Amino acid sequence: MTRPTDLEPNVITEQGLRELAEKGHGVEVLCQTDPERKGPSWYGLWIMRTVGADGKEKLLVTARTRLTQNAIKVREFKTATGVISFLIGIGFAHADIPLREGETTLHKLGNS
């Protein structure tokens, strides 16, 4: 079976992201749309990528959604709670979420 990381060198699955974060790569959260408050929750669109010391980036993709044999889907987070849950699951002690379109925040294990 072909994995997304075998198809595209600039993408990574959740497992690969975890491994790179443990090796010191940063995990960057990118805000794609300004979030809106609906009741007690914040809804928007965020994506993530790893950033190595050499500046190389790998975009987080989902391994579950395969539209066609070679299609890769960027993993999107539509709630602030989803971003927080994902970052805590990676091992971060805090979550800094950008709240304006185009903004980013960088997380590194050990600096949490």
Secondary structure, DSSP 4 states (H G I P E B T S, - for coil): ---HHHH-TTEE-HHHHHHHHHTT-EEEEEEEEEEEEETTEEEEEEEEEEE-TT--EEEEEESS--SSTT--EE--EEEHHHHHHHHHHHT-S------STT-EEEE-TT--
